[in-house]
Amino acid sequence: MTKYLISFPSGAMKMTPDELPQVARDARAVIAEAKAAGVYVFGGGIDEEVDPVRVFGDGTISGDLYPGSLLNGGFTVLELPTRAEAEVWARKIATACRCAQELRAFMYDPAS
């Protein structure tokens, strides 16, 4: 089975403060459904209050990130047998979060 990353940048969620509690309930319901189905691996949100850094092999740490590597928002990792099933789950998450999701497949690594 393949692990899929379903994600969105934080700026994609456009809602009023009054809508947020319902969106949170809907998103948690989809995650509960994924857990019950046995396909949930991991999920969460990037803590944007903690600055990302780049760590080099010699131990040097820099705030200078790779160009285009900004990562923020929320993500879910699911393990599914087909991309079609990943698209179904991405659609459920998009509906719950009220914003489009990006879907990516992780390459298979037999050692992981």
KESESE-718203 format. One line per 5 residues: for each residue x, y, z negated of C-alpha. Coordinates in Angstrom, 3 decimals. Each point is the difference from the previous one (the first is absolute). Layout:
// residues N
X:Y:Z; ...
***
This chain:
// residues 112
0.000:0.000:0.000; 1.058:3.566:0.648; 0.127:2.834:-2.505; -1.578:3.232:1.248; 0.499:3.562:-1.210
-3.172:2.099:0.080; 0.765:3.623:-0.855; -0.886:3.651:0.321; 1.796:3.300:-0.721; -1.325:2.000:-2.932
-1.113:2.864:2.245; -2.401:-2.291:1.862; -2.532:-0.210:-2.819; -2.341:2.961:0.355; -2.739:0.102:-2.627
-1.513:2.228:-2.611; 0.797:-0.519:-3.674; -3.583:-1.230:-0.432; 0.577:-2.780:2.555; 3.205:-1.299:-1.615
-1.618:-2.234:-2.665; -2.073:-1.830:2.626; 2.993:-0.387:2.321; 2.034:-1.424:-2.897; -2.776:-2.494:-0.829
-0.336:-1.027:3.647; 3.773:-0.446:0.416; 0.251:-2.055:-3.194; -2.887:-2.166:1.196; 1.830:-0.828:3.239
3.160:-0.852:-1.959; -2.045:-2.217:-2.339; -1.470:-1.711:3.061; 3.496:-0.564:1.447; 1.173:-1.452:-3.321
-3.019:-2.300:-0.174; 0.709:-1.134:3.570; 3.596:-0.811:-0.962; 1.533:2.334:2.608; 1.172:2.860:-2.260
3.773:0.255:-0.506; 0.625:3.508:-1.333; -1.279:3.530:0.312; 0.208:3.457:-1.449; 0.877:3.568:0.703
3.321:1.741:0.371; 0.695:2.232:-3.010; 0.583:3.304:1.750; 1.166:1.667:-3.225; 3.160:-2.148:0.067
2.433:1.166:2.669; 1.233:-2.737:2.344; 3.749:-0.475:0.374; 2.319:-1.861:2.336; 2.436:-2.392:-1.704
3.223:-0.911:1.814; 2.127:-3.136:-0.285; 2.713:1.903:-1.877; -2.524:1.086:-2.655; -0.464:3.539:1.336
-3.529:1.313:-0.427; -1.347:2.745:2.228; -3.280:1.860:0.382; 0.765:0.158:3.724; -2.369:-2.619:1.428
0.015:-1.626:3.406; -1.723:2.262:2.568; -3.683:-0.886:0.328; -0.003:-2.316:-3.020; -2.406:1.936:-2.207
-2.299:-2.484:-1.693; -2.974:1.060:-2.090; -3.601:-0.956:-0.533; -1.395:-3.422:-0.694; 0.668:-3.499:1.219
-1.156:-3.581:-0.309; 1.875:-3.157:0.948; -2.159:-2.976:0.941; 1.013:-3.477:1.162; -2.231:-1.233:2.807
0.038:-2.653:2.702; -0.740:2.332:2.954; 0.294:3.612:1.062; -3.735:-0.027:0.737; -0.671:-0.731:-3.678
2.443:2.772:-0.979; -1.992:2.387:2.192; -3.206:-0.989:-1.812; 1.593:0.772:-3.379; 1.501:3.262:1.310
-3.487:1.017:1.134; -1.395:-0.755:-3.480; 2.733:2.083:-1.627; -0.512:2.833:2.505; -3.705:0.046:-0.804
0.609:-0.006:-3.749; 2.705:2.681:0.131; -1.859:2.146:2.556; 3.099:0.205:2.222; 1.652:-1.971:2.781
2.652:-2.529:-0.972; 3.244:-0.998:1.691; 0.544:-3.750:0.411; 3.443:-1.571:0.257; 1.210:-3.597:-0.160
3.064:-0.998:-2.002; 2.474:-2.177:1.850; 0.131:-3.546:-1.334; 2.981:-0.825:-2.212; 0.088:-3.625:-1.163
2.153:1.004:-2.984; -2.531:2.448:-1.414
***
